[in-house]
Structure formats: structure tokens, C-alpha cells
Amino acid sequence: MAWRVEFSASASKELEKLGPDNARRILRFLKQRVLKAQHPRMLGEALRGPELGRFWKYRIGPFRVIARIEDGRMIVFVVRIGHRREIYR
């Protein structure tokens, strides 16, 4: 069974706001790098903190994708997408 990427409603809206070129770049990264990796944690980095530690971030140029990796269902669930200066607020 292969990994899948799913988006929260708010992450989908954030992706649309980035414009078509940036959205394509982010989707290409998720599709070609994250899903083809042996495990999604190989490319990302865990956020720090007691509650944030369950989320992973992926760097795509000046943008960040914050996701929750669900091992049991083999899903990378994207929670937020945005520019690095705004995503952590």
C-alpha cells in the first residue's frame, strides 16, 4: 500500500492563495519527493514542542508545508501551507 497526501480545508485554501506557479511547485514536491520516498519522515523535520512535536514540516523554497503523518492509514495529512515568515504564527 502506498502513501497518500490529503489536505485540510484550510490548507487547500492557503494553497490556492499562493498562486498557480507556487501551488504547482508545492504539489510537485509532495508528489515526486514525499510520496516516492521510502517514508515521508525522511525528507521533513519534526516541529519542536510538546504539542507541535506530532507535526512535520517540509521546506519548499520560501514555503513550508506543515503535516501530520498517520502511519496506520499511510497518509500525510497537510494541515497548513504558507510562506516561512507567516506559517509559524
C-alpha positions in Angstrom: 0.0 0.0 0.0 1.4 3.4 -1.0 1.3 6.7 1.0 -1.3 9.3 0.1 -1.5 13.1 0.6 -4.7 14.6 1.9 -5.3 18.3 2.6 -7.4 20.0 5.3 -9.9 22.5 4.0 -7.8 25.4 5.3 -4.7 24.1 3.7 -6.5 23.8 0.4 -7.5 27.5 0.6 -4.0 28.5 1.6 -2.6 26.6 -1.4 -5.0 28.4 -3.8 -3.9 31.8 -2.3 -0.2 31.2 -3.2 -0.9 31.4 -6.9 -0.7 28.7 -9.7 3.1 28.6 -10.0 3.8 28.2 -6.3 0.9 25.7 -5.9 2.3 23.6 -8.7 5.8 23.7 -7.2 4.4 22.5 -3.8 2.2 19.8 -5.3 5.1 18.6 -7.4 7.3 18.3 -4.3 4.7 16.4 -2.4 4.0 14.0 -5.3 7.6 13.5 -6.6 9.6 13.6 -3.4 7.4 12.9 -0.4 5.3 10.1 -1.8 8.1 8.4 -3.6 10.4 8.4 -0.5 10.6 5.2 1.4 9.0 7.0 4.3 7.7 10.7 4.5 9.8 11.4 7.6 13.0 11.1 5.6 12.6 14.5 3.9 10.9 16.5 6.7 11.7 17.7 10.1 9.6 17.4 13.3 8.4 20.6 14.9 9.6 21.2 18.4 7.4 21.3 21.4 5.1 19.1 23.4 2.1 19.6 21.2 3.8 20.6 18.0 6.1 17.5 18.0 3.4 15.4 16.3 3.6 17.6 13.2 6.3 17.6 10.5 7.4 20.5 8.2 8.7 20.3 4.7 10.7 23.1 3.2 9.9 24.1 -0.4 11.9 27.2 -1.2 10.4 30.0 0.9 7.3 28.0 1.7 6.6 25.5 4.4 4.1 22.6 4.5 3.0 21.5 8.0 1.7 18.0 8.0 0.7 15.2 10.3 1.9 11.8 9.3 -0.6 9.0 10.1 1.3 5.7 10.0 -1.6 3.4 10.5 -3.5 4.8 7.5 -0.4 5.7 5.5 -1.5 9.3 5.0 0.4 12.6 5.0 -2.3 15.0 6.2 -1.4 18.6 5.2 -2.6 21.0 7.9 -1.1 24.3 6.8 0.8 25.8 3.8 2.4 29.2 3.7 5.4 31.4 3.5 8.1 30.8 6.1 7.7 34.2 7.7 4.0 33.7 8.4 3.4 29.9 8.8 4.5 29.6 12.4 2.3 32.4 13.8 
